[in-house]
Amino acid sequence: MSMIGEYVRVTAAELYRAIQDPDWALSLVEEIQDAEEEPEPAPTEARHFSTYKTWDMLRFLLAHADFPVNVIHGEEPFAEDEDWGYGPPRYLRPERVRLAAQVLRTTTYDQLIDGVEPAELTRTEVYPMGWDEPGTLEWGRPWYGDLTQFFEAAAAADEAMLVWLD
């Protein structure tokens, strides 16, 4: 079983309803995921995005860089339901999405990995492990680029974000 980082872009009205009715939010998420399963849209066009197994690596790198927004886990919980996966889902308000997009856009992946040794990820048990192979830090590069595009599109649309691990 894998742990996968998941995101859904929502309007302010959808966020309000999700906070009031987490069961409705889960239904909305499933509907969006189903609609975008085949073909998978580009990050700039998608409402759903996944960092797959890179979520913890990206969490580690962003924390190492003192990133100002918790884009990996979200910031505010809105449901206790375990049907979402590993822990409760959280959200980012539109202003936090905008800040995250701005900092993601100005922080290159090379800046994130500068000075980071794969042994640090192994020592701190960053999921999914196996960091002792040469070039393993490159694994997150395309996911970081896509995450940046996804956040930029959400920020441009003044949207919030639902965030969870599945």
Number of C-alpha atoms within 10 A of each C-alpha: 4 10 16 17 20 22 27 23 29 26 16 15 10 17 23 13 14 21 17 13 13 17 15 14 21 17 12 16 21 14 11 16 18 11 13 15 10 8 7 13 13 13 20 16 12 18 21 25 23 21 20 15 17 22 25 23 21 23 17 20 21 21 14 13 14 10 16 12 20 18 24 22 24 20 17 16 17 18 20 12 14 11 13 17 14 14 16 18 27 21 27 25 19 22 13 21 27 23 16 22 24 15 15 22 16 11 15 15 21 11 12 21 19 11 9 14 13 19 13 13 21 15 10 10 14 19 17 15 14 13 20 14 9 8 9 12 21 12 11 19 17 12 19 19 15 17 22 23 20 24 28 22 21 26 22 12 14 17 24 26 27 25 27 23 23 18
